[in-house]
């Protein structure tokens, strides 16, 4: 197999002069920055060595994922690389890491929260060289292969080389919290944490996948397993991929988490179990050798996480965004919760200056178009948090487990609305069209107009129409004629997700699964990962703890969704623990005042970005259709902020990456 070479280069470990005592293990250690990014190249020809210069270049394109140390492993036909920002075992957890016998080598992005339990329970008697979760994962794989994956409680994307079988195994966690991309060329198989890492390889083409980009216009992101590039694919959540010289094989290693098995238990038992599981989930995610803080919005999800953090950790530091436009601002609610819980609270202002600075900073880094505008304030939040903490806990996942979105109520109303005679529905749609346009956050006129637009489609499609930017009939007008045939695959990913579920599962439960499969995996978790990773900050999501998630998805419907509102369980559990008005607040998205700004100081940028000469460079769209959207928005005839932002993000992405 040739000579093995392992190097750790560009290593930087600077003591910031502070120490941190982990509230869980009481271990005192120096505070270092913390995170990981991984890459790998497998040559199909055992006699053709991997180009280490290319491997290092791939690795260092994502240096922000691990600014503290960098390492490579090479063995003729295989090369692995890692950038590391240590969270646990700051001194001895460097990667790549190899077993003592030299057979297995790992690069690993993520955290295994139950690694200490696994170490004592599963690896008792095996001498370990470090105190890291990386070594625990490596030794478990050496013993059990991919059968070890269900044991893991954490977020992860890793690659392990088996020198004896000459096989590379790549896996991703249940919900897809950590990213993993792969490409297959004629001579090599290539993996990496982000597209830009793979695109740094000279054999990886930047040719566009136009069908995937058309899907982006519906979803506001490119759904897994697709990417904007024909040569790249995402490894879906809960999947494992094996690669050798014959090719690659991908398959799920875990069952779909949203297949509900309802149970009947009394209220006291349910609440006690929820309390124990959420407490354990937060406690695990407080294990770190660096400071841990909280993203606090003032909603029930982040407030719940904050309550448990304050129970297990002293001096919790919380952070929130403050908007100047009242309908978007939740800072007073976050402030109230912080005072109630006793956290050290920091409010971060967000306005024109922060928006413009962050758009300029983030667009060159964003190698997939993502039109979720909340990426911008989340990035501002992460960059400021990084000055004080290295790990942030978030409330991500609560909505997707416990029916937190208003669209679930819209779905139920839609089933009733379908029974209204067609002529009357047409009249209602016409009346709704004349509602005056407001640009406040999720305004009633916007919701009504989007509702009747979605009602033109079957129940399983209309939900995405409500969530996204462009419906199919709107794309027929927008797209240039040569791209319109691609609309035939527009809904295939939704159809495929539903085919994986039992036919007799209620439609509301099916929608919950689609949220986990698509919106959570490819929008929310990507947004959180990119915003925090670009700032070298780690985000952890206690609601997506596998034990709590399995429990939440097994609850009787009434404990998740009752009287058109979700999160029944949390509201009962957190009664008298957080302010009462937090429990009664309606869901409010983390939006920004784009509608207002686009008609004011941001208007020249909108018009310049979507000018006909710039659009002509790729020819995706009919310029008159784009101009009509701009005119209607600027003259107050419609709220097209989502559509215009989706087009602008795509234009900026195309000009940067293609």
Secondary structure by P-SEA (a helix, b strand, c coil): ccbbbbbbccbbbbcccbbbbcccccbbbbbbbccccccbbbbccccccccaaaaaaaaaccccccccccbbbbcccbbbbbcccccccccccccccccccccccccccccccaaaaaaaccccccccccccaaaaaaaaaaccccccccccccccccccccccccbbbbbbcccccbbbbbcccccbbbbcccaaaaaaccccccccaaaaaaaaaaccccccccccccccccccccbbbbbcccbbbbbbccccccccbbbbbcaaaaaaaaaaaaaaaaaaaacccbbbbbbccccaaaaaaaaaaaacccbbbbbbbbbccccccaaaaaaaaaaaaccbbbbbbbcaaaaaaaaaaccccccccccccaaaaaaaaaaaaaacccbbbccccccccccccaaaaaaaaaaaaaaccaaaaaaaaaaaaacccccccccaaaaaaaaaaacccccccaaaaacccccaaaaaacccccccccccccaaaaaaaaaaccccccaaaaaaaaaaaccccccaaaaaaaaaaaacbbbbbccccaaaaaaaaaccccccccccccaaaaaaaaccccccccccccccccccaaaaaaaccaaaaaaaaaccccccccccccaaaaaaaaaaaaaccccaaaaaaaaaaaaaaaaccc
